[in-house]
């Protein structure tokens, strides 16, 4: 049995979830559900990054403690993920005592080995990103991502990141699958071919008290990224007595796959691997940077423009499954993609109402009308039905191959192609007319369409769990496993089907 360990970033809890965080988490959930369907032992970790200046400031403005701020927003994330039908195995919080202890163990170990040293530092600091920049990094007086910076001079502690620069370049060049997509791999290699500074890993408590205290200097807390990045390993048992086997199983043997936004590629593909190299811990298997969900002008959504989308508002328009389907189908993982209500409604209407919904309605309706709602026995031979069978039996392999390449939109394209073929076949054979003269031939046509619906109910279940369970019930609840897709005619003759209301009603854009 294969193992699949996938992580999302830990989301920063100074604000509620938005479409970008929902997108990443839905993709992670869909990939994990597919691997579970394939029979892999699967672990999905998500959670909250809870230390740092932004949280301290947000809490102070609201007159509450940083922990109260975290507790409140963590619940917003958990309830949003529940509403979006996201099944995670671990919801990780960096305020957990066991995590703080491991962070301090790692810091102490590096300090004792001379991998961390103190020095006077002067630089430009971005509060919103919690990152120091050199003068040469600034673009028109702001950080490279356009955030405000302030000049700060203070004593701090530094991790000898530059010492591991060449080792990291060698690893990336030797393992072409380590950073995906290739454009991000090239970006990281470009960054690493410039001189690499050591990493400032402390903040004086006089400026920031909300963090994990340095074990070797009580006047400082550790830099939020040094604390947060370790979660992927502490979550599966790093440096915790009694959890050694668990750590070996998920970290060393399976290897972690980190799904992240492209804006945090440097922290994940440079800071994190150099920290692991210094600690003699194996590097993750893969770092996959997805793109951004853009507004219809193809710009990044922003609070200042007021176009940040609440994913829970969208589910009220198209349902949870409709939203999940759109995000997987329309956003090719790794690319930026626009989002608007028009695009959302068009996709749901075209693929789900007109295609899948139409096939289900027509087929189940005709089975009720001409065969008293019971699945008919296959009648006379039909070359069109044979073609559909061959297409259907090839589709699971296409889906599995796309998912293993982390290309879920391609998996959906393969499923839609099968639906297109089935609808075309129904149009050509017109069973509603055929039934008047040849019931055995009609039975063959409808049986092929029902089998396609069975295949699709399994293949699309990781994307639309609720709707596909409903379709399964209408088909008489056949076996729902990956193995069930290796055979045609998995439906039992005589089983009663239910037509019901349209599975995906056509949607009208709100005025």
N, C-alpha and C positions, 0 to 999 in steps of 0.2 A: 504493500500500500504506500502510495506517495503521501508526502506531507506538504501542506501549503500554509505558510505563516505570513499574513498580510497585515500591514499597519497603515493607518491614516496618520496625518500629523496630529499632535495634540493641539486642540483649538484654544486660542487665547480667550480667556473668560472676562474680558473687559466689555463685551457686548454680546447680544443674542445671535443665534445662527442666522446665516444669510444663504443665498442661492449657491455661492461658491463653496461654502463648507458643506452644504447639503449635497452638492454634486459629487464632491470627492468621496463622501461617506456612502452615498448610494452606489457609486461605481465599485467601491470596496466591498459593499454588501453583495452586489450582483456577482462580482468575480468569486467571492467566497462561496456563495450559494451554488454557482456552477461547479466549482471544485468539489463541493460536498456531493453534488449530483453525480459527478464522475466517480465517486467512491474514495476521494482523497480525505485523509484526516486533516481537518482545517481549523485554523485559529485566526480570529480577526480581533485586532486590538485598536481601539480608538480612545479618546479621552480629552482631558483638559490640562492645559499648561497654565499654572496658577500663580507663579511668582513674577516679580518684576515691577518696574516703575509705573507702567500704565495702570496696573491693577491697584497699586498703592494710591495713585492719584485719583482714579475713578472712585475708589472707596472713600477717600478723604472728602471729595466734593459732595458725596451723598451722606456723609456723617456716619458711616458704618465702618466696621473693621474689614481689612482685606479678606479675611476668611469668610465673613458674612457675604461679601460681594461674590466670592468664588462659589460658595454653597448655593446662592440664589441662581447664578447663571448656569452652573452645572445642571441644575434641575431643568432649566429651559432647554439645554442641549439634549438631556436624556428624554424629555417628553417629546421634543421635535423628532428625535430618531425613532421613538416608538410610533409616532403618528405616521412617519414615512416608511414604516415597516422594515427598519434596519435591525438585523440580528447580529449584535456584536457578542464576542465571548468575554472580552475584558474592557471595562470602561476605566481607564487609568487616570488617577489624579496625582499630580506631582506634590501635593500636600500630604500624601500618605507617609506615615512615619518610616516604614520599611524602605521607601524610596530615598528619603532624606539621608538615612543611615548609609545606604549604598553610595550615594553621591559623595558623602563625606569620606567614606572608605577609599573611593577612587582618587579624590583630591589629596588625601593624606599620602597614599601610595606614590602618586606622581611627585608630590612635594619632597618626600623622603629620598626619591631617586634623582632629585635635581632637575626634574622635567618642568617644575614651576619655580619661578624666581620673582622677586619684587623689583620694581623700578619706578622712577618718576615718569609720568606720562602726560603729554599734552596733545590734544586732538579735538576733532569736531564730532560731537555726539548727537545722534538722532534719538530723541526720547521715544518717538512712536515706533521705531524699529529696534530700539535698545542696542544699537550698533555704533561703534567708534569708526570714524573715517579719517583718512589722511587728507591733507590739503589737495593732493593730486587727484583724489577720488571724487571731489565735489564737482557738480555740474551747475554752473551759474549760482554758486553759493548755497546749493542744496545737496542733499544726498543723491546718489545715482537714480533713486526712484522718486525724486522730487519732494522729499520730506524736509522740513525745517531742521537745522542743526544749530547747536550752541557750542562755543569753545570752552573746553574744560581742561584744567591742569591739576593733576593729583597723583599721589602714590598709588600704585595698583600692583596686582600679581598677574604674571604672564605665563601662559603655557607655551612650551617650545614647539609651536606648530611647524615652523619653518624646517625643523630637523627632519620632518617626515614628508617633506614636499616631493622628493625624488621617488621615495618608496610608493607614494600614492600615484604618481604619474605612471610608474612601472605597472602597478596593479590595474589601473584603468586601461593601459595599452594591452596588457596581457589578457584582460577579461572584457571583450567588447560588449558583453551583455550587462556589465555592471551598472552603467548609466544609460537609461532609455528616455526619450528617443535620441537618435544619433545627434540631432542638432544641439541637445543639452550636453551630451558627452563632449562634443567639440567646444562648446562654451566653457565647460569646466577645465578642459585641457588648456584652452587659451588662457584662462585665469591663472592656472598653475604654472604656465611658462613665463609669467612675470615674477619678480621677486615677491616672496610670500612673507608677510610680517608674522611675528608671534602673536598669539591671541590673548587679549586682555580678559582674564576670567574672574575678575572680582569687581565689586562696587563697594565703596565705603558706606558703612551703616549711617554715617552722618547724612548721606544723600538718599540712601535706599536701605530701609530696614527689612522690607518684606522679601525674604529669600532664605536660601539654605546657608547657614553660617559656615565660614571657612574653619575647618577643624584646627588649623595652625595659626589663626589670627582672628580673635573674637570681634575685632572692629570692622570686619568685612563680611559680606555675603557673596555667594558665587554668582557669576553672570548667568542670567536666565537660560541661555542656550546650553551651557555646560550641564545644568540641572535637567532641562527638558529633554535633550537628546538621549540621555541615558535611559529614559523610560522604556524604549523599545527592547532593551536588554533586561532591565530590572523587572519588567512586566512578566518575563518568563524565567525569572529566578537568579539573575546575575548576582554573584557574591552573597547569596543567602543560604545559610546552612540548612540542609534538608531538601533544597530544591535543585541540587546539582544535576540529577537525571533529567529533570524538566528542562533545564537550561541547555543541556547537551542535545536533547531531542528536538527542541524548536529552534535554538539559535545556531548550534554548531552543525547539526545534521541536516535539518530542513533548510535553514538559511532564511533570513527575513527578507521580505520584499516591502520596501517603503513606497507608498503612493503619496506624493506630495504635490503642492502647487509649484509652478516654475519660479515663483518669486522667492522661494526658500531653498533653491537648489544649492547655493554656495554653502549655507550652514550644513545641509545634509550630505553634500558630496565632497566637501573640503574639511570643515571643522570636525564633523562626526567621525569620518574614517581616520583622521589623524589622531583623534582622541583614542579610538580603538587600537590603532597601531601602537601607541604609547603604552596602553594598558595590556598589550599582548592578548587581545580578544579578537576572534575572527571577524572579518568585515561582513556586512550584510550581503545577501546574494544579488540584490538589485535595488536600484533607486530609480523610480519612474516618476518623471515630472509631467503632470498634466497641465493643460493650458487654462486660460481664463474664460469665464462666461462673460461675454461683452454685451453692451446695450446695442440697440439696432443701428447706431452710428458707428459700430465696431470699435467703441472705446470701452475701457475698463469701467465698470459701474463704480460710483462713488457716493458716499454719504452727502458730500457737499452739493452734488448735482441732484440728490434726492431720487436716484434711480436704482437704489439697492433693492433687490426683490426679496420679499419674505417667501420662502418656499411653501410655507403652510397656507398662504393666500392662494398660491397656484393650485394646490391640491383641491381647494374649494371649487375651482373652475373645471378641472379635468379629472379629478380623482387622484389618489395616490399612485395607482398603477399607470395612469396616463402620463403623469409627470415623470415617473421613473423611466417609462418607455422612451419618452422624448429625449431625456438627458443621455440615455445610452445610445439611442439611434442617431441623433443629430449632432452629437459632439464626438468627433473622432478623437479617441483618447491620445493626448499629447498635443493637440491643436487648440487654438482659441476658437470660440464659436459664438455667434450672436444669439441673443435670447429676446423674444418678444411674444406677446399674446397671440399675434397672427401666426407666427411660426409654430407655436405650441398647438393651437387649434387646428391648423392645417395638417400637421403630422398626425395628430390623434384621429382626425376625421379620415384622412387618406388611408393610413395603415390599419387603424383599429376598427373604425366604424365601417368604412367602405370595403375593406379587404377581409380581415379576419372576422369581424362581426357579421358581414354580409354572407360569408361562406357558412358560418355557424347557423345563422337564421334560416337561410334557404334550405340547407341540408336537413336540419332538424325538423323544419316545417314539412318538408316533402316526406320524410320518414313517418311523421305523424299522419299525414294525409293519405299516403298510399299503402303504408304497412302497419297501421294502427299503433304507431310509436315504438314498434319493436325493430331492433337491428336486423335487416334481412340477410338471408344467406346469399353468398355471391352467386349470381346467375350466369348468363352466357359470357364467354371470353370477350375481352375488349382490349385492343392494343393501347388505347389511350390510358386505361387503368393500369396496364403494365408499365407504361412510361412514368406515370405518377408514382407507382410503387418504387421503381428504380431511383427516381429523384428523391423520394422521401428517405429511402434507406441510406443514401449518400449524405444526407443533410447533417445527421449528428456528428459525423467525422469533421465536416467543415466547421461546425459550431465549436467542437472541442479544440480544433487546431487554432481557430481565431482567439478563443479564450486563453489558451496557453501562450499565445503571442501578446496577450494583454490588448486585444483589439476587439472589445465587445460589440462595437458598432458593425464590424464585419460579420460577427456571428448573427446579428439581427438581419443583416442584408441577406444572408443565406436562408434564413427562415422566411423572410418576405418573398424571396424568389419561389420557394415552395408554395406559398399561399397564392402567388400570382398564377402559377401553373395550374393549381387546383381550381381556381375561379375560372380560368380560361377553358379548362376541360369541361367544367359545368356548363359554361355558355355554349360550347360547341355541341355537347351531347343533349342539352336542354331536357333534363329528365322530367320536367313539368309537362312537356309535350309527349315525350317518349312513353310515359306511364300509360297513356291512353291506348297504345298499341302493343307494347312489349314490356311487361313487368319484370321478367328475369334480367333484361338488359338494364332497366332502371335500377334494379337492386345492385348490379355491379357498379354502376356509376356512383350511387349514393354511398355504397360501402367504401369505395376509394376515397370519397370526400370525408367520410367519417374517420377513416384511418389517418388522413392528413390532420384533421382536428385533434385526434389523439396525440399524434407526434408533436404538434405545435403546443398542446397543453403542457407537455413535459418540457419541451425545449425552451418555452418562454416563461416557465414557472419561476426561475431565479430573478427575472425582471419584473414580472407581474404576478406575485404569488397569490393574491386574493382572487383576481379575475380568472386565472388559470385553474385554481381549485374549483371555482364555480363552473367553468367549462367542463372539467372532469366529472363533476356531479351530473351535469346535463347529459354526458356521454355514458352514464351508468357506472361511474367511478372505476375505470380500468386501472391496472397496476401502473404506479407512477415511479418508475425507476429508469436508470440509464440502460440497464439490460433489456427493458421492455422495448427499447428502440431498435434492437437488433433483429426484431421480427415484424413482419407485416401481418395483418389480421390478428391484432391483439385484442380486438373487441369480440365479445361472445355473441353469437347469433341468438336472437330472441330477447336480449337485454332491452329493457324499456329506456328510451331516451326522453328528455324533457326539452321542449322548445323554449319556454319562458319568455321574459321580456328581452328586448335587444341587449346583448352582452355589452356593446359599446354604442349607446345612442349618439346620433350626430349632434355636434355642439354648435351653438350659435355664439358668435363673438358678442360679449356684453357691449351695450351701447355706451 
